[in-house]
Amino acid sequence: MGAADEQIRVSEAVKREIKRRRREGESYNDVLERLFGTDRDRGRDLLAGAGFWSSEKADRVRETRRKYKEKSKERIEQRGGR
């Protein structure tokens, strides 16, 4: 990894997060290079595909949520609510 030749100011919260993500022997600069990529990795989108479900999985989650919502409404009605 490269040596740092500039300083930047970050909040305490950001500093804690970088420290939390540090691996043994890594500098803060090393952590940031690993997370954001280096010159050889330029153009690589770290978030590509992150957090996306397939259409089938999303449909299953929506259906499960709908069922739970319906059950919740039924319980509220049974207890005299709404």
N, C-alpha and C positions, 0 to 999 in steps of 0.2 A: 504494500500500500504506500501511497505517497506521503511525503512530509508536509505538514501544514506550513504555509508561508504567510497566512493572514489570520487575523482574529475576527470573530463575529460575536455579537452580543445576543444572548438568548435568555428567555425567562427561566426562572428556577424550575418551573414545571417541565419545560423542554429539556433542560439539563438533566433532570431526574429521569426523564424518559430515555434519553440517550444512554445515561448510566445504566438503566435497567436492561437495555438491549446490548450492552457491551459484553463481549466474550473475553475470556481470560487472555490477557496480553494485548488487547486492542486499545488503541487510543480513541478519543472522541472522533477524530478525523477518520480513523479506520471504520468506525461504526457508520458514520455518514456515507462514506464511499461505498460500503457494503449495501446500505439501504437504498441509496440513490443510483448506484452504478458508477463506474469509472468511464474514462474516455472510450475505452474499448467496448463498453456496453451502451454507449450513447444511442439513443433511439429506442432502447428497450423500454417498454411500458410496464412498470412494476405492478400496475393495477389491472392490467389486461386480464379479464376473466375472473378477477377477484370478486367473490361474493355473488356471482351469478349462478342461478339454478337453471337446470334444463326446464323446458316447457312442461314436461311431465311432472317433475318435482314441484314446480311452482303451482301447477293445477292441484296436486295432492295436498299441498299446504293450504291453498285457498279453500278446498273442500273441507278439510279438517277444521279449519278456523270457522267456516260457516256452520258446521255441525255443533261445535262448542258454543258458538254464539246463540244458536237456536236453543240448546240445552239450558244455557244461562237465562234466556228469556223465559223459558218454561218454569224454571225454579223461582224466578222473581214473581211470576204470575201465581204460582202455587202458594207463595207466602203472602199474597195479597198486595203485591206491589204493582204499580202502574195501572 
